[in-house]
Amino acid sequence: MLAMMALAAPAPAQARPDIIEARGSADGFGRVLAIGDFKPVRDPTYRAAVAAFGEPASERRRDRAKSCIVNWPGAGVRITFANFGVGSACDRDLGRSQSARAYGDRWRTKRGLEVGAPVTRLRRLYPRASRHGRRWWLVTGVSLIGVRPHRYPVLAASAGGGRVRSFTSRSALRETERAPDRLPRR
């Protein structure tokens, strides 16, 4: 009888993977479409991130409140918000997402690359990815800010020990992350 009850018991629910998705561009800015349930392309506010991930574990103001680093360790997400010169970036209605880091084995890209996957899988799923130190630029855009247009990573994977450790996405580009190579010719 106990054996039959064990067979009839439902299997434990598997946690659904969270997907990080971005779209690149050969001649303009890329777009971050989704970081799990947070859709910055629709609503990039700090408030929308709280609606997706719940109350954060920590919030840190930087640069006189021009940026705000918010961490959700339970979700495996850290997002930097900016204010664009109006109020505090930590204000939930004013802060706009600029970059995010997704870590933990629940994260994967739209193409199926998971945190923890070997770099060989990364290279199969993203044959055009380019390596920049420990980061692989999976999806790129072109920043039109600055002296000349330059490529930047809209979605990147950090790797160590031959495995993917985390994903980062960027809505904007810091000048220090500029690609050293030229733009592809059309």
N, C-alpha and C positions, 0 to 999 in steps of 0.2 A: 504494500500500500504506500509506504514512504517513497519507494522508487517511482511509482506512478505520479505522486505529487511533485517530485523533483522534476520529472519530465514535463509536467504540465505548467510549471512555474515559468513566467516570462523571463527571457534573457535580460541582463542589465542593459539599460540604454547606453548606446555609444554616444559620446559627445560629438556633435557635428563639427566638422572642421570649419574654421573661419577662413574666409577667402580675402586676399588682398589683390586688387585688380587696378591696373593702370593702362592708359592708352598713350602711345608715343606719337611723335610727329617728326617728319623729316625737315620741316621748315617753320615750326612754331612750337609754342609751349605744349608739353604733354599734359595729361589730366589724370588725377587720381580718382578713379570711379568709386572704389569701395575699400574700406578697411573694416572687414566684418560687416556689422549692421550700420556702421557709420558711413554715410555717402557724402564725402566732402564736395563732390561735383554738384550736388543738389543743395546742400546746406553745410558750409564749412565751419559753423560756429561751435564754440566750446559747449554751448547748451545742447546742440545736436549730438555731440560726442557723449555727453552725460546721459542723454536719452538712450544712446546705443549701449554704453558700457556701465552705466550706473555711477554712483558717487565715486570720485577718484580717491586713491589712498594718499596721494600727495600732490601739492601744487607749489611751484616755486617761481617767483617773479625774477626776471633778469632784465638788464639794461634799462633800469628805471621804469619798469612795467611795460616796456615795448614788446617784450616777449614773455611767455609763460609756459613752463614745462610741466606737464600734467602726466601722472603715472597711474595706470590701472594694472597692478601686478597680477591680479586674479584673471584678467583677460589677456595678459601678456602684451600690453600696449603702452607706449609712451608717445605723447603727441606734444609738439611745440606749436603754440598759437602766437600770432602776431597781432598788433593793434592798428597798424598803418596810420599812426599819428593821432588817433582819436581814443582818448580814455585809456584804461588798462587792458592789456592783453588777457588778464585773468578775469575780466568781466565776461560773464557767460554769453552775453549778447554781442559784445564787441570783438572778442578774440576770434581770429580766423586761423584754421589749421594751415601750417606751412610745411611741417615734416612730421613723419611718424616712424616709429620703430615697432615692429611686430615680432615677438619672440615667444618661444614655447612650442611644443610639438602639436598644438592644435591649429597652427597657421599653415596655409598653403596658398600658392598663386592660382589664378584662374586656369592655367595650363596643367596644374597638378604637382608643382614642385613644392615639397614639404620641408619644413624646418627639420633637420636631421638627415635629409637625403644626401647621398654622395654627390660630389661635384660632377662626376661623370653623368649623373641624371640631369643636372643643371645644364650641362653642355648639350645633351640630347634634346631637351625640351626647348632650350634657347640657343640654337646654333649660332646666332649673331651676337651673343653676349660678349662683352669685352671685359677683360680683367684689369682692375685698377687697385693694386696692392692686395688687400684681403677682400675687396669688394668686387662683385661681378655686376656690371650694369646690364640689367635684363631688358629694360624698356627705356628708351631715351627720348628726349625732346630737345628743342633748340631754344636757348634763351636769347631774346632779342635785347636784353638789358646789357649795357656796357658798350665798349668801343666797337666790338664786332660780334656777330652771332657766334654762339658756341654751344656744343652739346653738353647735356647734363643728365644725370640719372633720375628718371621719374620713378622707376622701381629698380632697386638693387638688392642683391643678396650678399650678406657677409658670410665668409667661409673661414673655417679653421679646422685643422686636422683632416682635411679632405671632405668635410661635410658642411652643409648649409647650417648656419647658426641663427640667423635672423634675417628679416627683410626690412628695408627702409624705403619710404616713399617721400617724394618732394613735390610740393606745388610750386616752390620757388627755388632759386639757386643762389648759394653763397658764392662769391667770386673765387674763393679758395678751392672750390670743387670743380673748377672748369676743366674740361678734357684737354689734354695736351695735343690731341690730333686735330686735323682739319675736318670741316664738314664734308660729308660725302657729296660728290658731284652728281648732278642729275643728268 
